């Protein structure tokens, strides 16, 4: 599979915005010239035209079908990314005088906690900070009486991922920005799910929100229109002008996923890619993974060279193989291989081959 | 000038999202396949890659050059549209215990007033509501001691436009969503300018903010990170993942404007288009304009058929001429011809010809 129509294939390990399917780029490019026989570019079409309304409805339907969203939940396409949701989620669910619990698994959890604290009483229920977030907390006690419990399903920077759903008697809120659509999930376990699109769903500029209608409107708080989920539900994501093109590219990506077999199919493929790379990290004496094995993210594999003096040589070999985006985040150092849905297995094999080649060179 | 590469040309009068230059569509389509020799689609590139950082810096520079933005002002590309700015502008400028003044010129002013009232004391300084917003208030007294005065430079729904800058001893805030880049403006007269991109700047999904740095941080109010201009200034519009593609298309549109002669050039062309259409509205006995002549918007011409029974026939003729998007907003009725920057003079001539043809049919 070629990522682009160029002859020089790039293996795109960018942490996000990130690789999307090649056929999505082809269709998305055509729509900028003309959208489905309308004589208009999709960029110049009213969001209230019948074609764009139908496209948006199709995107919502595909989200519902792909994730098995139950009745009683609304699907919204908003702006502002997960960063705005950090504040907005608490604003809509944290009651005046209430309290919320957060599981702290790294940078993004911390940002969510910071914004929620502006609104009310926030308790950190569990944290892996003391080990530089290299594991997912388990066996913690969730106090009764929370308005909601918040967790971050995948931690892009530290390379950890939840493979269980936290248990709570309160509402459950999940930031699924970086692993949504990578595997089956049980939406019904959650009351609010939000995700910036720019990993497995689409380009930067749109945010997916899945919210249980019945939990809203209960905070006894004045909420600005643009930050009120109920306003956006009533407006069917068109209370204000939506980011049409980003929704369109997301819709195309969901069509690609559906056509290939949905989350059941991509779940297997993502496991195959993770097994391939982590297998090499564990086998190759030059490398070491940074996250606890049972909590390793299938989306972002973080690892280091045991001998840092080999970094320049490894980087040069990566460049020769046209592997891009592998530099680790400064919080962890080393390398980060982001293997989102659209990254082909072949790209992972190329990376593994380079790691083996470095071993041969040094052997 | 063809709007699209199809043989069947559409005259796109959409009120927004709206027509953009054809050459922008061509370049924007190519970048979705591959961005400038990188081997990557622009949709899969990290916002922190050197190419996208350079592109964003270029977009900022083009805004500054095109509008003559003075030193001491920051240019931001944000998300959430003018609708989020209604709240955010007041949150950043309305002091605890202070008050703000608003000039009420229609639907969008009203929305801004509604969101600002959540934050503090808001006074409507002048309003044209009593005449269904068919004129721009003048000669009103602005009280002393306001934190800021807010106005909406162009009113898309009612077809009116400010051709003067309100005088106040307070800060001055302008929603310029629908006429920014249509003519020269004096940025220095303003402390905050905001504009949803989807008229003269780019596609839906990005919001331009121009703010005087020295007026910020003075409200004595806790501001959520994503709603704090100072946070976005510090992050150079990358505090969170920006809407890369919408910024890119905006950058291309600004390049098109610059190449053709900037706002001095488009100002003349917009006047030419407005003269052509309003000339026909005033000459043709079948039609009447709805806005006061001196306040008529050059972006959105609102008019009615004096005999409503001719509506179906006129609409059929518009369809035959491939004129789209001319239906008036329900608040005014009749017709609305949105003549944003990229609409060719030729498209206005086609509309005028149809109006003349209707007159001949009925004559």
HADDOCK unambig.tbl for C-alpha pairs under 7 A between the chains (distance, minus, plus):
assign (segid A and resid 4 and name CA) (segid B and resid 33 and name CA) 6.34 0.50 0.50
assign (segid A and resid 4 and name CA) (segid B and resid 34 and name CA) 6.75 0.50 0.50
assign (segid A and resid 4 and name CA) (segid B and resid 39 and name CA) 6.50 0.50 0.50
assign (segid A and resid 4 and name CA) (segid B and resid 40 and name CA) 6.26 0.50 0.50
assign (segid A and resid 4 and name CA) (segid B and resid 41 and name CA) 6.85 0.50 0.50
assign (segid A and resid 5 and name CA) (segid B and resid 33 and name CA) 6.86 0.50 0.50
assign (segid A and resid 6 and name CA) (segid B and resid 39 and name CA) 6.23 0.50 0.50
assign (segid A and resid 8 and name CA) (segid B and resid 39 and name CA) 6.61 0.50 0.50
assign (segid A and resid 9 and name CA) (segid B and resid 39 and name CA) 6.69 0.50 0.50
assign (segid A and resid 10 and name CA) (segid B and resid 39 and name CA) 6.11 0.50 0.50
assign (segid A and resid 14 and name CA) (segid B and resid 46 and name CA) 6.38 0.50 0.50
assign (segid A and resid 16 and name CA) (segid B and resid 46 and name CA) 5.78 0.50 0.50
assign (segid A and resid 17 and name CA) (segid B and resid 44 and name CA) 5.41 0.50 0.50
assign (segid A and resid 17 and name CA) (segid B and resid 45 and name CA) 5.71 0.50 0.50
assign (segid A and resid 17 and name CA) (segid B and resid 46 and name CA) 4.96 0.50 0.50
assign (segid A and resid 17 and name CA) (segid B and resid 47 and name CA) 6.88 0.50 0.50
assign (segid A and resid 18 and name CA) (segid B and resid 44 and name CA) 4.36 0.50 0.50
assign (segid A and resid 18 and name CA) (segid B and resid 45 and name CA) 6.05 0.50 0.50
assign (segid A and resid 18 and name CA) (segid B and resid 46 and name CA) 6.69 0.50 0.50
assign (segid A and resid 19 and name CA) (segid B and resid 44 and name CA) 4.73 0.50 0.50
assign (segid A and resid 20 and name CA) (segid B and resid 44 and name CA) 6.38 0.50 0.50
assign (segid A and resid 25 and name CA) (segid B and resid 32 and name CA) 5.96 0.50 0.50
assign (segid A and resid 25 and name CA) (segid B and resid 33 and name CA) 5.89 0.50 0.50
assign (segid A and resid 26 and name CA) (segid B and resid 33 and name CA) 6.54 0.50 0.50
assign (segid A and resid 28 and name CA) (segid B and resid 32 and name CA) 6.97 0.50 0.50
assign (segid A and resid 29 and name CA) (segid B and resid 29 and name CA) 4.60 0.50 0.50
assign (segid A and resid 29 and name CA) (segid B and resid 30 and name CA) 6.68 0.50 0.50
assign (segid A and resid 29 and name CA) (segid B and resid 32 and name CA) 5.29 0.50 0.50
assign (segid A and resid 29 and name CA) (segid B and resid 33 and name CA) 6.34 0.50 0.50
assign (segid A and resid 30 and name CA) (segid B and resid 29 and name CA) 6.67 0.50 0.50
assign (segid A and resid 32 and name CA) (segid B and resid 25 and name CA) 5.96 0.50 0.50
assign (segid A and resid 32 and name CA) (segid B and resid 28 and name CA) 6.97 0.50 0.50
assign (segid A and resid 32 and name CA) (segid B and resid 29 and name CA) 5.29 0.50 0.50
assign (segid A and resid 33 and name CA) (segid B and resid 4 and name CA) 6.31 0.50 0.50
assign (segid A and resid 33 and name CA) (segid B and resid 5 and name CA) 6.86 0.50 0.50
assign (segid A and resid 33 and name CA) (segid B and resid 25 and name CA) 5.89 0.50 0.50
assign (segid A and resid 33 and name CA) (segid B and resid 26 and name CA) 6.54 0.50 0.50
assign (segid A and resid 33 and name CA) (segid B and resid 29 and name CA) 6.34 0.50 0.50
assign (segid A and resid 34 and name CA) (segid B and resid 4 and name CA) 6.71 0.50 0.50
assign (segid A and resid 39 and name CA) (segid B and resid 4 and name CA) 6.49 0.50 0.50
assign (segid A and resid 39 and name CA) (segid B and resid 6 and name CA) 6.21 0.50 0.50
assign (segid A and resid 39 and name CA) (segid B and resid 8 and name CA) 6.60 0.50 0.50
assign (segid A and resid 39 and name CA) (segid B and resid 9 and name CA) 6.67 0.50 0.50
assign (segid A and resid 39 and name CA) (segid B and resid 10 and name CA) 6.10 0.50 0.50
assign (segid A and resid 40 and name CA) (segid B and resid 4 and name CA) 6.26 0.50 0.50
assign (segid A and resid 41 and name CA) (segid B and resid 4 and name CA) 6.85 0.50 0.50
assign (segid A and resid 43 and name CA) (segid B and resid 203 and name CA) 5.44 0.50 0.50
assign (segid A and resid 44 and name CA) (segid B and resid 17 and name CA) 5.43 0.50 0.50
assign (segid A and resid 44 and name CA) (segid B and resid 18 and name CA) 4.37 0.50 0.50
assign (segid A and resid 44 and name CA) (segid B and resid 19 and name CA) 4.73 0.50 0.50
assign (segid A and resid 44 and name CA) (segid B and resid 20 and name CA) 6.38 0.50 0.50
assign (segid A and resid 44 and name CA) (segid B and resid 203 and name CA) 6.93 0.50 0.50
assign (segid A and resid 45 and name CA) (segid B and resid 17 and name CA) 5.73 0.50 0.50
assign (segid A and resid 45 and name CA) (segid B and resid 18 and name CA) 6.07 0.50 0.50
assign (segid A and resid 46 and name CA) (segid B and resid 14 and name CA) 6.39 0.50 0.50
assign (segid A and resid 46 and name CA) (segid B and resid 16 and name CA) 5.80 0.50 0.50
assign (segid A and resid 46 and name CA) (segid B and resid 17 and name CA) 4.96 0.50 0.50
assign (segid A and resid 46 and name CA) (segid B and resid 18 and name CA) 6.70 0.50 0.50
assign (segid A and resid 47 and name CA) (segid B and resid 17 and name CA) 6.89 0.50 0.50
assign (segid A and resid 79 and name CA) (segid B and resid 79 and name CA) 5.84 0.50 0.50
assign (segid A and resid 79 and name CA) (segid B and resid 80 and name CA) 5.36 0.50 0.50
assign (segid A and resid 80 and name CA) (segid B and resid 79 and name CA) 5.36 0.50 0.50
assign (segid A and resid 80 and name CA) (segid B and resid 80 and name CA) 6.20 0.50 0.50
assign (segid A and resid 83 and name CA) (segid B and resid 226 and name CA) 6.78 0.50 0.50
assign (segid A and resid 83 and name CA) (segid B and resid 240 and name CA) 6.54 0.50 0.50
assign (segid A and resid 84 and name CA) (segid B and resid 226 and name CA) 5.84 0.50 0.50
assign (segid A and resid 115 and name CA) (segid B and resid 224 and name CA) 6.37 0.50 0.50
assign (segid A and resid 203 and name CA) (segid B and resid 43 and name CA) 5.44 0.50 0.50
assign (segid A and resid 203 and name CA) (segid B and resid 44 and name CA) 6.93 0.50 0.50
assign (segid A and resid 204 and name CA) (segid B and resid 241 and name CA) 6.69 0.50 0.50
assign (segid A and resid 204 and name CA) (segid B and resid 242 and name CA) 6.59 0.50 0.50
assign (segid A and resid 204 and name CA) (segid B and resid 243 and name CA) 5.09 0.50 0.50
assign (segid A and resid 204 and name CA) (segid B and resid 244 and name CA) 6.31 0.50 0.50
assign (segid A and resid 205 and name CA) (segid B and resid 205 and name CA) 6.55 0.50 0.50
assign (segid A and resid 205 and name CA) (segid B and resid 242 and name CA) 6.48 0.50 0.50
assign (segid A and resid 205 and name CA) (segid B and resid 243 and name CA) 4.11 0.50 0.50
assign (segid A and resid 224 and name CA) (segid B and resid 115 and name CA) 6.35 0.50 0.50
assign (segid A and resid 226 and name CA) (segid B and resid 83 and name CA) 6.79 0.50 0.50
assign (segid A and resid 226 and name CA) (segid B and resid 84 and name CA) 5.84 0.50 0.50
assign (segid A and resid 240 and name CA) (segid B and resid 83 and name CA) 6.55 0.50 0.50
assign (segid A and resid 241 and name CA) (segid B and resid 204 and name CA) 6.67 0.50 0.50
assign (segid A and resid 242 and name CA) (segid B and resid 204 and name CA) 6.57 0.50 0.50
assign (segid A and resid 242 and name CA) (segid B and resid 205 and name CA) 6.47 0.50 0.50
assign (segid A and resid 243 and name CA) (segid B and resid 204 and name CA) 5.08 0.50 0.50
assign (segid A and resid 243 and name CA) (segid B and resid 205 and name CA) 4.11 0.50 0.50
assign (segid A and resid 244 and name CA) (segid B and resid 204 and name CA) 6.30 0.50 0.50
